[in-house]
Amino acid sequence: MTYIEDQNYKQKDFTETPLEKGEYEFCTFSNCNFSNSDLTGIKFVDCEFTECDLSNARLNNTSFQNVKFTSCKMLGLHFELCSKFGLEFEFVDCILTHSSFFDCSIKRTHFKDSQLEEVDFTEADLSEAILDECNLKGAVFDRTNLEKADFTTAYHYSIDPDTNRIKKAEFSQSGLAGLLEKYPIVIRKM
């Protein structure tokens, strides 16, 4: 397997010339296009992606270990297909709409200023995660571990406390309606 270290990739279109299979460590990818690319089996360790389009990329056994995504378009990604070993990433100002983290263990993951609309978190472990200023409209939480997760600035979420673990999770007073949505009650602002 090819090993690449400390490389900077700028404005590369990997839809035309696919990224070489291998292990990438301490690499940066800026303004690169990976949309619909096959990233199967590629390993990214301590890498950064900035203003990249990874929409609908295939992630079969792809490894993301301590990877940061900033201002990336990441529509329809299936993170549940990634290698589970060392899975760790951070998302800042990203669009993750229609992506899936089904059954992923992503404890302490930080999502900041990101669009998480229609994202599937079913059976994921999001304990101690931070969802800072994130739009969670239509996101699915079912049998999800949200213990000690921070939702204080997140919005548009709907979480059923009966089917998710929310012990010591943090919510703002304005977000409580997202926890009570299943009940036929009216919540009025005072």
C-alpha positions, 0 to 999 in steps of 0.5 A: 500500500502506498504511504503519503505524508505531509502532502498538500493537495489544492484544487484537484479534481479526483473525479477525473483522476482518482486519488491513489489508494493508500495511507495519507498522513498529515495531508491537507486537501483544499478545494478538491472534488471527491464527489461520487469518488470511490475512497474504498480502503483509503486511510486518512490519518491526521488529515484536513479537508477544507472546502472540498466536495465529498458528496456521495463518495463511497466510503467502504472500509475508508479510515478517518482517524483524527480528520477535520472537515471544514466548509465541506459539502458532504451530502449522502455519505454512509459513514457506517461503511467506514472502518470502525478502527480509530474512527474520529473526526470533527466537522466545522461549517459542513453540509452533511445533509442526508448522510448516515452515521448508523451504528457508528461509535463517534463519542466526543465528535464535535459538529460546529455550524453544520447542516445535519438535516435528515442525517441518520444517527440511529443506534450511534454512540454520540455520547459527549458529542458537541452539536454547536449551532447545528441544524438537525431538521429531520435528523433521526435519533433512534436508540442513539446514545446521547449521554452527556451530549451538548445540544444547547445551541443546536436547533430543529431537532426532535429527540424521543427521550423514551427511545434514546439515552439522554442522561446528562445531555444538555439542552437549552430551554428553547430546545425543550420542545424538540424533546416533547414533540411526540406528546399532544401538548402545546408549548407557549412562549412567555 
